[in-house]
């Protein structure tokens, strides 16, 4: 189980609060025009482990919190099995606004493009500068691209520690939404087990 550092300073917490307020007014790309709100990261600002997803989904956009929808429930289940306490980790997204296509009364997730990922990199960098995680886990290709600043494949980079230029280690695995899209139950169970092993590997590398 990962453990948060102790003795977080008031100044660091205040800096995070100010950054969150600034992000709430973000207009760095056009996505803010249709999203309900910015969905900033959450968790201990002195966490040793940071998880980065792709972007908020419909429920996250409405709640203003990351990983609270179906993919969030899958994430919580997986990290729980892996022995990681969510209350000790910092969770955020590569892109802070919900990108979607309206379909009737529904809002269907749409993948962020390169420009939108790049526009949001400043917020990701500021979060990392404040939290200073020892391990950053990228969930999916968009998060991996934000973490490494380049396009990588999940299959070619998954499940191993990567030294990050700005310090600390990186780790790449699937996004939990991938598991939700699998119609084959037996394969979904296999992929879930592999996801849990990835998370255990990241925790073990963290030490």
N, C-alpha and C positions, 0 to 999 in steps of 0.2 A: 504494500500500500504506500502510495506517495505521501509525503508529509510536507506541509507548507513551512516556509521559514518562519522564524519568530521575530518579534521586535520591529514590525513595520512602523516607519516613521510617519508622523502626522503630515509632513511636507509631501511625502510620496503619495499618500492617500488624497491629499488636496490637489496635487498635480493631476492625478487620474480623474478626479471629479471635474476639474477645469477642462481637461481634454475631452471628456464625455460631453460636456455642455457645448464645447466648440463643434464637436462632430454632429451634434443635433441640428446645427445650422448649416451643414455641409451642402455646397452646391458645386463640387468639383466635377461632377458629371451630371447628365440629364436625369439619372434614375430617381433623384429626389423629387422630381416633379409629380410622379404618380404614386410613389410609396407613401404609406401612412406616416412613417417616421424612420429615423436612423435607428438601426439596431446595433448598439455598441457591445463590446465584450463585457464579460462579467466574471467575477471570481476574485480570489485573493490577489492583491497587487504585488505580493511577494511570492507568488506560486513558483514552484520549481518546474512545473510542467504546464505548457500552453498547448491547447488544441485549436486548430484553425480549420473551419469548414469553408464551404463555398460562398453562400450568401443566405440571408434570411429567407424563410419560406412564408407562406400565407399566414400561418399562426404566429410566427415570430414577428412578422411585420405588424400585426395587430397588437401583440402583447408587448413589443419593444424589448424582447429578451431573446438571446440566441438559444437554439436547440431546445425548444419547448413543444414542437410539433411531433408528427410521427417519426421523423428521422431522429429527433432529439430523444424520444422514448427508446428507440433502438440503440442509440449512443449510450444512454444511461444504463440499459441492460448489459451492453457489452463491457463497459468499463467496470461495472459492478462485478461481473464474472471474472474480469481480469484482476480484480482486487484493487482497483483505483477508486478512491473516494472523490466524487465530483466536487465536494465542498473544498477540496484542497487544490483544485486545478483552475486555471484561467481558460475560459472558452470564448472564442471570437470567430469572426468570419473574414474571408479575404475581401469581400465586398459587403458594405454595410447597409445597402438599400435593396429591397426586394424588386427583382426584375421579373416581369410577368407579361403574359398575353391574356387579355380578357376573352373568355369563352362563355357566353351567356352570363350567368351570375357568378361563374367561377373565375378564379385567377390562376392561370397555369404557369408554373415555373418556366423561366427562359434562361438559358446559360449566359453568364456574363461574357462579354467579348474582351479582347486584349486592351482596348482603350479604357474600359470601365475598371478592369483589374488594375491597370497602371494608375488610374486616377485615385484609386483607394489605397495604393501602396503606402502613401504618407501616413495614413492612420495606423496601418499595420506596423510600420516602423516605429511610430511613437509608442504604441502599446508595448512592443518588444523592448524599447529603450527604458520604459518605466518598470515593467515586470522583471526584465532580465532573466527569462526562464533558462534553466539548464538544458531542457529538452522541449523542442517545439514539434508537435505532431501534426502533419498536414493530412487532412481527411479529403482525399480526392485530388483530381488533376488541377483544378483551379487553385486550391490551397497550396499545392506543391509549386505551382507556377509563381504564386505570390511569395512563397518562402524562399525559393531559389532564384527568382528573377528571370526564369527561362522556362520554356516548355519541356516537360519530361513525361515519360510514360510511367504509369503506376507499376506495370509488370516489370519494367527495367530498373526501378528504384525502390521497390517495396521492401519493407522489413529489414532494413539495415541502418545503422547510425551514419549520419552524414555530418561532417564538420561544417558549420556555417561560418561564412566570412565575418559576420558581425559578432560571433561568439556563441558558444553553446552548441548543442547537437540538434540535428533535425532528423525526422523519421517520417516516412511516407507510407500511407495505407489507403484503403478505400474509404469512400464516404458512406456512412450508414444507409443513406437513401438507396444505394445500389442494392442492398439486401431487400428493401421493400419492393423493388421492381421485379424480383425473381419469381416467376410463376411455379417453378419446380421446387416443391417443398424440401425434398431431400438435398438438392443442390444448395438451396438457401441455407440449410442447416450446416452444410459443409463450409460454405463461405462465411457464415457467422463464426464458426469455430476458428477459421483461419484469421478472421478479423480480431478475435479475442487473443490469439497467439501473437499477432502483430502488436497489440496493446501491451501484452505481457512483456514482449521483447523490448518495447520502448521504456517501460518501467524498470526493467532489469538493467538496461544500458544507463539509465539515469542513476541507478545505484541507491 
